[in-house]
């Protein structure tokens, strides 16, 4: 058996193309314990996600967590699951389709966008194989995480490069590892807040809620905490907010270890008990709506806030496939293909059909099978 994967085999005379791989975290196939269990096992087995001694963690994961958590998570997924499937997968597909259209209109030469999930389906391996069938020779990888964290963006890099090491012909490769302060991203977030205020009125306070990380990761040098703070400050400035008009919190913590502060749920409890009224919550770390935004924030935290004496908690949807979000992502990819044949600024255009046929002719004269 060959050591390296050469499928599909190289063929002379074919037009090469650009591939764009959009990667998000992942989703189970169904909102059931049976479907959630393998998804959680894959997710929580990633050493980027849980930085703990492997043997001890394996015992904890298989002896306790995977016996209890799948049923609990499945109940949460059922609250947001649609007839078409997982919201995260549906939104990711919509983003990928819109980005495909935007790039096809902007770039020179064929471009193919594939979406993938770090955990669950479609896998990164499957998405890359789909790109190989299209004779992709250049790849831009865009993890859908505006702020870099080793447990998210770093994990995508590990998975993609692990797959590439199996290839006989490694493509040209560019990796986008953050966009937390990009003007187009900040502007799209601010626009989404304005649109929300226009349709539902403005609450007393705006809360930026980001997914949490264990505090030790910050101490070990992860830049995520600082990048979240920067994003929130830039959006607040874009909206003209004063320091008393907005706050930042971190959600979704699990276990007993200390996580990034302040905790979103504790802030909401304190505000509710003090009699604060309607508030607006946006989650800028999520490019697409998912369990953490739709169930945790929009349903569970909203219910807890009202039950504890607060007003309405109005969740501001993720950017999803908003036109300004897609325009920004298109710009981002276009910047990162600079110098490649597909770029409008390149001085190295793709080979013409006649040039490719001449290449094929020469190759066959020299004994090439294809």
N, C-alpha and C positions, 0 to 999 in steps of 0.2 A: 504493500500500500504506500503511495507517495507520501513523503513527509509533509509537504506543503500543498495547500488547496489551490488548484489551477482551474477550477470550474467557475464560469465557462472558460474554455481554453482561449488563448489569445488568437485573434483572427486579423490578418492583414487587410487593410482596405476599409475597415469599419470606422465610422465617425465616433470619436470619443465624446464624453459628455461630463457635465458637472453634477455631483450629487450633494444634496443637503440633507443631513440627518438631524431631525428634531427629536430630542429625548426628554421625556418627563419621568416622574417617579414610577408610576405603575398603578395597577388596579387588578382586583380579582376578576375572574370570568363571570361570576354571579354573586349575588348577595346572600350566600349560604355558607354555613360553617365548613362544609366540604370544599368549597372553592376558596375560601379565605385562608384556610390552614396552609396549603402549599405556597400561597402568595406571601403570607407572613413568615413562613420558614425561610424562603429565599431572601426576603428583605432583611430579616433579623440575623441571618447568617453572614451577612456582608460585614467584614471586619472594618470597613469604613463607617458603617452605621453604628455598630457597637464595638467600641475599643476596649475589649476585656480579654483576659486569658481564654484561649479557645476552648480548652477542656472544661473549665468551670462554666463558661457561658453555654456550652453545648448541653450540659446537665440541666442548667436553669431553663434554657429554651425548651428542651424536649420534655423535661420532667414537670414543668409548671406552666410556662407561658402558652405553649401550643395546646395545652389541655383546657385552658380557660378563655384565652383572648379571642380565638376565632368566632365563638358564638356571640360574644359581646360586639365584636367588630361587624359581624354579619347583620346584627340588629340595626346598627348605625347605618350601614350601607343601604338597607331596605328602605330607610326613610327618604333617601335621595335618588334611588335607582329609578330609571325611566323605562318605558316599554322598549326603547331603542338600546338600552344598556347603561353602562357606566358614564356618568357625566364627564369625568376626566378624559376618558377615551373619546367621547363624542366631541368635546370641545377641542381636544388635541387634533382630531381629524379635520375639524373645521378650520383650525389655524393652519394646518398643513396644506389643505386645499387652497385657501386664500393666498398663502405664501407662494405656492406653486404658480398661481395666476400672476401674482405681482412680479415674481422673478422672471417668468417667461416673457413678460412685457418689457422688462428692463434690460435683461442680459442678452448678449450675443451668443448664439449657439444653444444646444439643448441642455436643459436643466431638469433634474428629477428630485422631488422632495419626498422623503420617506419619514414617517413618524415611528418612534420606538419607545419602549418602556424599560427602565432599568430592571424592574421586577414585574413578572407577568407577561402578557402578550399585548401587542407584537414585540418580540424580543429584539434587542440590539443586533444579535447575530442574524435573525431573520430579515431585519430591515437592510442590513449590509449586503446580504445575499441577493436581495431584490435589486439593490443598486448594481451589483456585479453583472446581473443579467442585462443591464442597460449599458454595458461597456463604460461604466463610470471610471474615469482615471484621476479625478480630482474630487476631494470630499471636504466640505465644511461641516463640522459638528457643532450644533447649537443646543446645549442643554437649556431647558426652559426654566432656569433659575437665575433671576436677575442678580442676586447676591451670591458670591462664591462661598461654598462650604465644602470641606473635605468629604462630608457624609453624603453630599448630593452631586455636585459638579465633579469632585474628585473621583467619585465612584463611577460616573459616566466615562471619564477618561480611562480608568482602569479597564472597564469592559470593552470599550472600543479598541484600545491598543492591544488588549489580549486577543481580540478577534483578528486584528491586522497581522499579528505575529504568525498566524496560521496561513497567511496568503503567500503564494510564490511571488506575485507581483504586487508590491505595496503601493497604494496610490499616493499622490501628493495629498497632503493632509493639513488642514488648519482647524484649530480648536478655539472656540470662543468661551472664555471661562467666566465672564461676568458682563453686566451692562447696567449696574446699579445706579450710575450717575449720568447715563447717556441722556442728552437733552430730549430726544424723541420719546423715550420711555417715561421720563418725568412729566413731560407735557401730556402724554396720553393718560397717565394716572390723574393728573390735575383736571383734565377734561372730564374724566369719568366721575370725579367728585362733583364738579359743576353740574353735569347732567343729572346726577342724583339729587342735588339740591333743588334744581329747577323743577323736577318732577314730583319730589316728595317733601320739599321744604328743608330748611337747614336745622339740624339739631343743635343742642347747646354745646356740643363738644365733638371733635373728630379724633378717633382712636386709630392709630396705625398698629395693626397686630401682625407680627411675624411669627413664623414657626420657630419654636425654641430649639436650643441645643444644650447638651450638658455644659455646665460652666467650665469644666476642665478643658474643653476644646478651645475655649477662648484663651485660657492660661497657656495652652500648648501652642498658640500662635495662629489659630484659625481667624481669618479676617472678617468672618460673617457678621459679628456683632457691630463692628465699626461701619460696615457697608450698609447695614440696615439703618443705623442712625443717620448716615449721610442721605440715603434715599428719602427718609421721612423729612429731614430738614429741607431738602431741595423742593419737595412737593409742597410743604407748608409755605415756603417762601413764594413759590409759584402762585399759590392761592392767596397770598397776602395775609396769612394767619399770624397772630401774635403768639408769644410763648404760652399764654394761658388758654389758647384756643384748641390746642391739640396735645396728645400724649402718645407714647409708644409703649407697647407691651409685647410679651412673647407667650405664645400659646402652645398647647399640645404636649406638655411635659408628661413624662411617665416615670415611675419608679421613685425611689427615695433620695436619689442624688440631687445635688443642687444644679439647677439649670439657669439659663440666662434670665436676668431680672430686668424690669419688673414682670410679674406674672399677670397675664391678661385677665384670668378668671378672678384673681384676688383684687385687682383694680376695679373690675366691674362690681364685685360684691361691696367694696368700700363706697363706691359712688352711689350704688343703689340705696344703701343704708343711710347715706347722708342726704338722700332725697333728690339726687340729680335727675333731671328729666330725660327727654329724648336725646340719644346720641347716635352718631354715624360711625360705622366701623369699616375700614378698608384693609385688605390684606395684600400689600404690594409684593410680597415674596412669592405669590402664586400667580403664574401666568395664565392658568386655566382653573376654573372652579372645580372643586373636588370635595372629598369627605371633610377635610379640615375647614373649609370655608362654608360649605352648604349645611353640613350637619352640626359641626362643633360651634361655629359662630352664629350662623343665621337661624338655627333651630335651638340647640341646647343652651348656648350662652344667652340668647335672647329671652328664652323662657326663664332662666335663672335670674336674669337682671330684673325682669318684671315681677317675678315672685318675691324678690328681696326688697321691693319697694321702688325700683327705678321706673323710668318711663319706657318708651319704645327703643329697642336697639334695632337700627336699620342697617342692614348689611349692604355695602356697595359692591356690586359684582366685580369679579376679576376682569381683566382686560379681554380675555377670550379672543374672539375674532372681530373686535371693534376695528373699524377701518384705520384709525390712527395707530393702533397697535400693529396691524399688519403692515402699514406703511413704514413704521419704524423698523420692524423686523426685516423687511425688504432692504431698507437702507443699510442695516447692520450686516447682512450677508453680502450685499454689493461691495461694501467697504472691505470686507475680508476676502474677496476674490480679486482684489486689485493685482494686476500683473498677470493674471491667468487669461487664457483666450476668451473666456466669456465676459471679461470686464470691458467696459466701454473705454477704459483708459489704456488698454494693453497695446503693445506694439508687436505682439506675436499672435496674429489671427489664426483661427483653426484652419486646418488643411481643407482645401476645396474637394469636391467629389472627384474631379479629374486627377488631382494630386494623390488622393487615396487609391484610385484605380491604378495609377502608375506605380504606387508603392506595392500594391498587391501583385502586379505583374512582375516586378523585380524580385519580390519574395519567392514567387513560384518558380521563376527561372533559377533561383538559388536553392530550390529543393524544399521550400516550406509547403506543408500540407494544407495550411489555411492562410 
